[in-house]
Amino acid sequence: MVPNSEKYPEAWAFFIEHARNISEEPEVNHHGKYSVPMPDKSGRFLYADCPGLLFTKFNEEFYKISLDSPSVYGKIQYIVENF
């Protein structure tokens, strides 16, 4: 089994730096125990009760096919599909 740090190095580095356990914070919202900012730097957050599920959600957003994608893969795929 290949670890996420090798499979998705760009996303994993961002995730490790920014993911947080918010379950013990005084102003806990009811979206989940863990949070990470959206990779598009919109100021929004992703939430989940499990770190694995949070990474899965984050990974989908990070590699989303878009010209504004934080990943090179997402940008290239957008260009290939639209031009």
Buried (B, 14 or more C-beta within 10 A) or exposed (E): EEEBEEEBEBBBEBBEEBBEEBEEEEEEEEEBBBBBBBBBEEEEBBBBEEBEBBBEBBBEBBBBBBEEBBBEBBBEBBEEEEE
